[in-house]
Amino acid sequence: MNRDEFNAFCAALPQTTHVVQWGNSDVWKVGGKVFALCGWEEGEDAFTFKAQPIAFEVLSDQPGIRPAPYLASRGLKWLQHYGKPGLSDEELKAHLRESYDMVVAKLTKKKRAELGL
């Protein structure tokens, strides 16, 4: 997956918003809460997403995947796909969708209703 494909996938999820911040990173939010971002790691796209605890434990040691810099160091369960072999495009999309779903589930009932989610 490249940056354009990442942005297109995230844009297709319901009620998402996009901002560029943190050193020219594409940051995707739902209900004002971050669920995914794309920045650079040594000139390559690096995709960061929230993970379930079990996925965090299993994937953290896989080649091309690591606990997300800054986020994971603060105890948050975020992963970064930064190199090969990493995740396939379909696996990455599934994890991005799961991250989105996790963030939506944490929104208040009122906020979900406002967004139609």
Buried (B, 14 or more C-beta within 10 A) or exposed (E): BEBEEBBEBBEEBEBBEEEEEEEEBBBBBBBEBBBBBBBEBEEEBBBBBBBBEEBBEEBBEEEBBBBBBEBBEEEEBBBBBBBEEBBEEEEBBEBBBBBBBBBBEEBEEEBBEEBEB
